[in-house]
Amino acid sequence: MLPRRQQDYGKRRSDGVRSVSVTSFRSAASPGSVRRGSAVLPSVLTFLVIVASGGLLLMIEKGMLNGVETPSPRGNARRLELIRESRRNGAEGADVDSQILQEIRNRTIRTMCSQKNMPRSIWSLSPPQRKTVLQHILVNDEYRFLYCYVPKVACSNWKRVLKVLSGALESVDVNIKMDHRSDLLFLSSLKPEEISYRLKHYFKFMFVREPMERLLSAYRNKFGEIESYQKKYGVEIVRRYRKGRAKEASLTGDDVTFGEFVRYLLDEDAEHMNEHWMPVYNLCQPCAVSYDFIGSYEHLERDSDYVLQRIGAPPFVRFPERQTWYKPVTTETLHYYLCTLPQKLLRELLPKYILDFSLFAYPLPNTTIEHCRH
């Protein structure tokens, strides 16, 4: 069954809801990974450099530097003061670090999205853009939240959580093949007034991942393991970019190289890409939708625990552990693929994902000759 839509667009649960504030987020951090507040400063400087370099590059390219002012953080205006106070009181470094990342993302998004050519709401998007984002936002009326799912950023596990919360699954550990459509309520299925209500009143969150790592994960999974993708995309890519194979009838599409995949991406319009390699910006439209929390794949367990506390999920609902068959993209693996890619292709590829780098505070990859020699 789909989660039922309540007449008043979902009532808050009056019992069993855990109250969670911004400052209580540190409870989600594991003791083993905690650093003292004095160790936060290098991370802060790193993030500032990330925003300054990535964001500045985008602004220069789009001519957006004129009249830009630093806005207040989105949401609670006292968050920065709370963070500073936590640091003065000796708050644990992992917690403070995460809150600072949220503030930097919020400020960067607010600054970028305040420019004239950026959308202000989903209703100011073009019909294709609006269709994409509404089809990627999942709704839970009982716990009053919206989740924009991003393929290759743990979205299958989050869908399991949503199905447990709605009663469609007994546990996140149930060993079944994930159906990505059934027992889920998509924002696109609602009426305009219902959509607007939820966007205004519900807790909204999404998760992001380092753009090139997400891209490589999609490449290895879809072209190395999924036959349907090999036939639909792989065969066409080989015919288009491999000399002398255009008319070959026996192609299987299971041997697409990463370079060929990147060349295919360069020829694709970002707004019409497959969702597994479409930029996160196009999938979730963070300028048109004011997200309350943007979690990181790099801190998945901690950030997921925070979201579950924030929405008031029952204590027995937890975020699933990674499957045993999962093959993570290691730093070394990403380094290998990017360094063996022709640098001209990489320089042309990065602008397609520059908003993902800039808005979500990820540094551009270092593929200098000196770096790649190591």
N, C-alpha and C positions, 0 to 999 in steps of 0.2 A: 504494500500500500504506500502511496505517496504521503508525505507528512500533511496532515490536514491543515487547511487554511482557516483560521479562526475569524469570526465575523469582525472583530475589532483589530484584525491584522496581527493577532498574536498578543497574548497577555503575559506579563512577567510572572515567572513562578514565584509564589509567595512563600514556598517552603523549600528548604534544602539548598538554597543558593548561597554559594560562598562569596562573601564580599571581598573584592580584590582591588587594591589601589595601585597606582603607578609605583609607589615606593615599596610595595610588597613583592615586587617582581623578583627580588633577590632570593626569595624562597625557592624559586625554580632552578637556581644555579646549583650544580653539584659541588660539594665541598672540595673534591679532589682537584677541581679546575680553578679554584678561587685564587686571585691575586689581591694583594693589598692595594688600597686606593692610591698609594704613592707610585704604583707601577702603571697607572692609567695614562699619565702624561704622554709617553711615546705613542700610545694608541691614538690619543686625541690628535696629536700632530700628524700622524699618518692619515687619519680620516680627513683632516683639513687639507692636506696635500692632495688627496684623492679628489675631493670636491673641487678644489681650486683648479686642478689640471683637467679633469674630465669635463666639469661644468663649463670651464672657461673655453675649452675647445669647441663645445657645442654652441655657446653664445657667440663666439667669433664667427663660426660658420653661418649662423642664422641672423647675424647682425642684431643681437638682442642685448647688447651691453648698455645702450643708452637708457638712462633713467632707472636702472635697476636698483632697488633698495632692499636691504635685508629685512624680511618680514618677521613677525612674531611666530613662534612655533605653532603648528597646527594643534588644535585640541586645547588641553589645559595650559594656560599661559604661565602657570607657576612651575612647570616641569623643570626648567633649567635651574630655578632657585632650589627646588627640591633636590636636584642632583648635586648642586654645589653643597647644600646642607648635609647630604648623605656623605659626601667626601670629607667634609669637616668633622663629621661624627665617626669617621673611620669605617665607612661602608665597604663591603667586600668589592674588590676590583672588577670581578666578572660582571656583577650586577650593574655597577656604574658604567662600565664599558658598553654594555648592551643599551642602556638608556641613552648614553651619548650618541651611539649609532642611530637610534631612533630619532633623536633630535636633529642630527645632521641630515638624515633622509627627509624628515619633515620640512626643515628649512629649505633644503635644496629643491624639493618638489614644489613648495609654495613659491619660491623665487622663479623657478622655470615656468611654472604654470600660470604665473601672473602676467606673462607676456601676451601681447594682443592677439597673436595668431594661435594661442592655445585654447582648447575647449574649456568651458566653465561648468558644464553639466553633460549628462548623457544625451540630453535633448538637443544639445548644440553639435553633437557628432553627426557625421554623414550617416545615412541609413546602413551602409555596410559596416562601418565602424561600430555603430550602436548594436547591430545584430551580433557582432563578434563578442563584445563585452557582456551583453545580456546572456548569451549562450554559455559564458564561462563563469557566471556568478551563481552559486548554489545558495539556496534559502533554507533556513530552519526557523519556523515560526515559534515553536515552543520555547526555544532558548534565545530567540530574537537576534540572529546574526546572519551575515552574508559572507560567503567565502568565495573569492575569485581563484579558481584553480588554474595552475600553470603546469602543463605537462613537463615531465622530467624534473619536477621540484616536489617530490613526495605526494603528488596529488592522489594517487591510488590509495595510499594509507589514510589521507584525510577523508576521502570518500567513504572508506570503511568506518571511520569515526562518525560521520554524518548518518550512516545507515544504522549504527548502533544507537545513536541518540534518537532516531525516529522509530526504533523498534523493528526495523527490517532485518537487522542482524542481531544475534544474541551476544556475540563477542567479536572484537577486532581480530581474534585469533582463528576464527572459523576458516577452515581450509577449502575455500571455493574460488573459482575464477571470477575476478572482479568484472561485474557488468557496469560499465561507466555511464549508463543511461537510466536503468530501472531503479525504482525506489529513491529517486532523487528529484528534488523540486528546483527547476531552473528559473531564474528571474525572467527569462524570455517568455515563459508561459503565462505570466501574469498581465493584468490590465495596466495601462499607463498610470492610473491613480494608485494602484497597489504597488507598483514599482517605486513611484516617488515616495510613498509613505515609508517603505522599508529602507530606501536609501537615506532618508532623513533620520529615522529613529533607531535603526538596528546597528549593532556593532559590526564593523566591516574590517575584514583582514585578508591578507594575501601573503604568500611566501615567494622569495626571490632566490636566485642562484647566480654565481659568477657566469656571465653570458657565454664565454667560450667553453667553459666546462659543461654547461647545459647543452650546448650545441654538439660537443663531442659525445656526450652521453646519448643524445638522440641518434647521432650517426651510427655509433657502435651497436645500439639496440635495434634500430629499425632496419639497417642494411646488413647487420651481421646475424640477426636472429629471426626477424619477422618476414615470412615469405610474401605476404600480401604487399608489404612495402617494397620489397625487392622487385616484384612484378609491376606494381603501379608506378613507382618512382625510379627504381634502380635501372630497369631496362631503358627507360627514356633518357636517363642521365648518360648511360654508356653510349647510346646511339648519338646523342647530341655532342658529347665531348671527347669521345675516343675515335681517333682517325681509323677509317676503314671498317667500322662496325655499324654504320648507319642502317644498312639494309640486311644485316644478318638476322636470320629468323630464329636462331637457337639461343638467343641471349636469355639469361636467367636473372640478371641484375643483382647477383649475390657477391659481386667482386668490385663494387664501386669504391674507388679510392677517396680518401678524405679531400684531396685536391679537386677531384671531379665534383664532389658534393659541394664544396665551397664555390666553384665556378657556377654551379646550378643556382646556388643562393644569390649570387651576384646578379643573375639574370631575372630573379623573381622579385615581384613587388611585395614589400613587407606586409601590406594589408591583405594579400591573397595567399600567403604562405600556409602550409600545413601547420596546425597548432603546435606540433612538437618542436618546430624551429622558428615559429613566428616570434618576434621580439615580445618580451613581457609587456612593454609599454602598449603595444597594439592589442594584446589579449585583455589587459585589465584596466587600461586607460586611467592611470592615477591622477591625471589632471581633471578628468570628468567625474571621477568618483573619489570622495574624500575618505580614504582608508584610515581607520583608527589605529591599526597596527600592521606593520610590514615585517614579517619574520624572515630569518635567513636560513637557508639550507645548511650553511656552515655551523649553525647553532640550533639545529632542528629540534632536538629533544628539549632543550631549555625553553625555546620560544613556543613550542607546541604545548608544553606544560603551562606556560603563562596564558595562552589563549584558552585552554580548557578551564583554568581557574576563572578567567575573566568572563566567560559565558555562563559560568555556574554549572558546569557539567557534573554529573554524579561522580562520587569518588571511584566507582568501579570502572569508569570510562577512562582509558589511557591511550596514549598514542602508540601505534604498533611498532614493534621492533622491525628492523630491516630483514627481509627474507634472506635465507641462507644462500640462495643462488645469486643474490645481487652482486654485480661486479662494479665497484666504485671507480670513479675516475680519479686516480691519484694525481698529485702535483707532478710527479715524474712523467706520467702518461700524457698529461696535457702539454707539458713542456716538450715532449718528443714530437707530438703531432704538430704543434705550432711552429717549432723550429725546423721541421722538415717540409713545412708548407712554403711554397715560393712567397717571399716577402711582399711582392707586388700584390698577390691575391689577398694576403692578410691586411695590407693597407687599404685595399678597396672594400674589404669585408667589414672592418671596424665601424665605419660610419653608419652601416645598417643597424648596428646595435648600440650606437653611441648614447642613446637615451637610457638604455638599461645600465650602461656603465655609470653615466653621470648621475641619474636620479637616485640610484640605489647604492652609491658610494663604493663602486668597485674600481680598482686601478686598471688602467690599460695594460695588456700583457707586455712583458719585456722580452722581445725577441731579437735583441741586438746580437751581432756576430759574437761579441765577447761573452754575452750571457749564454748563448746557445752552445758555445764550445764546451761548457761545463755539463 
